[in-house]
Amino acid sequence: MSYPINITLLGATGSIGTNTIDVMLRHPTQFQAYALVAHRNVDLMLELAQKVKPQVVVMTDEVAYQSLKGNLPSGIRLECGMDAAEAVSAAADVDMVMAAMVGSAGLPATLAAVHAGKRVGLANKECLVTAGRIFMRAAKESGAEVVPVDSEHAAVHQALAGHDRDSVTRIILTASGGPFRDRDPASLKHISVAEAVAHPNWSMGAKISIDSATMMNKALELIEAKWLFDASADQLSAIIHPQSIVHAMVEYCDGSVLAQLAMPDMRSPIVYAMQAEPRLESGIPWLELAQTQPLEFQAIDEKRFPSMALVKDVLAGEDSLAIALNAANEVANQAFQDGKIGFMDIVDTVARVLEKTVNQPVATLEEVWQLDAESRRITEEIIIP
Ligand SMILES: NC(=O)c1ccc[n+]([C@@H]2O[C@H](COP(=O)([O-])OP(=O)(O)OC[C@H]3O[C@@H](n4cnc5c(N)ncnc54)[C@H](OP(=O)(O)O)[C@@H]3O)[C@@H](O)[C@H]2O)c1
């Protein structure tokens, strides 16, 4: 790979996006922005574009595009819409795409990068949850390298490196347990959005923070791991680890377990996805084990976190279940943020949508979108009968 590595950043204005820019600015000779892509946040996009001076800025929202028009520094091309996001992901000048949009909205542009054979840093887990089979097949065909950015999957990636894949017996993702790990489930009925978003260890976007509180994030991550590491349902598990220092473990048939440890800061997996060898400084604090709290682990209580019971059926089932789980969760998560349903209704709603979903294989992107739309419709009906 020759330097600088030219990057398209999908979801530039988000939590992963801004952390990626932090890493890029630390290593200006290694990384250069080709394109920044976001949806609506015009003010932040303007600030970021002034900092990293990409060749192209894309706002997928038309109103945001219009209000940014004429305000970017000279020499930066402004484009609008999801088609433009796909184009800058597949552009010949691009070496790597950081996929950090939130939700299944990120799928078309990320898939465009995969089809074009780019190196893809994958934060947008919903891509694999909704279209894992299609996505991984496309990567195999084009030769695109998909490197996980989710901290747990980046940890698994590192613990698998250089080892015989057939010797793996278990992949164990850790979960902080979110802000309500020790709360009496009966007290969760009237949780506010602010309480659900306040994650104890990680600073993240609203959707994923709420997903962490419901543990739906871990459910999505287990499905993501199934596709990334070609793992079967019985090879995948999760365990609560409140300190978020051990990010994942891989167990081998000789009983040896390899873990990856780091302070909880997304710049560590981000920099690893951007360049694994030689390693680059990430800016995260050093891990001083003698000064951290003891590292604890506990089994996940499925009564407290019913999302973990739901995902077992999804992992063992066909692709339609994962699409429905993701779509229903996106709608229910947003409905909670909009004050339409309570915190405990999120997973309950997803469970009701899954009950109405036919367990069937899904072979094409058209079928994915059809099922996604149908699941969203059913979820809306449940939320507002
Ligand atoms: N944050 C973390 O620590 C973390 C860790 C692991 C994995 N992830 C995953 O990384 C992804 C991003 O998470 P995040 O926390 O960075 O999210 P976030 O802070 O909410 O940012 C989301 C980004 O996506 C853009 N976006 C939203 N809707 C869009 C649409 N319809 N079309 C195009 N762009 C859209 C947003 O643009 P505007 O802001 O301009 O509207 C923003 O740039 C998610 O899939 C999440 O699960 C995040």
The ligand as an ORCA input file, in Angstrom:
! r2SCAN-3c Opt
* xyz 0 1
  N     -20.110      4.908     18.271
  C     -19.455      3.806     18.547
  O     -18.649      3.780     19.473
  C     -19.678      2.554     17.733
  C     -19.014      1.381     18.102
  C     -19.165      0.259     17.302
  C     -19.979      0.285     16.174
  N     -20.637      1.442     15.870
  C     -21.511      1.439     14.694
  O     -21.071      2.473     13.820
  C     -22.189      3.035     13.127
  C     -22.192      4.526     13.411
  O     -22.395      4.724     14.804
  P     -22.212      6.158     15.497
  O     -22.323      5.918     16.949
  O     -20.997      6.812     14.941
  O     -23.532      6.896     14.972
  P     -23.904      8.451     15.047
  O     -22.977      9.159     15.966
  O     -25.360      8.512     15.295
  O     -23.587      8.937     13.548
  C     -24.284      8.421     12.465
  C     -23.737      8.952     11.154
  O     -24.546      8.437     10.091
  C     -25.102      9.526      9.336
  N     -26.453      9.147      8.918
  C     -27.543      8.947      9.687
  N     -28.617      8.606      8.927
  C     -28.191      8.621      7.648
  C     -28.823      8.415      6.390
  N     -30.132      8.120      6.288
  N     -28.080      8.506      5.273
  C     -26.759      8.815      5.359
  N     -26.103      9.039      6.510
  C     -26.811      8.942      7.643
  C     -25.126     10.709     10.293
  O     -25.166     11.926      9.574
  P     -25.708     13.323     10.241
  O     -25.216     13.335     11.657
  O     -25.060     14.359      9.383
  O     -27.205     13.345     10.141
  C     -23.810     10.477     11.047
  O     -22.736     10.939     10.272
  C     -23.427      2.300     13.656
  O     -23.760      1.264     12.784
  C     -22.968      1.732     14.999
  O     -23.669      0.551     15.347
  C     -20.498      2.566     16.607
*
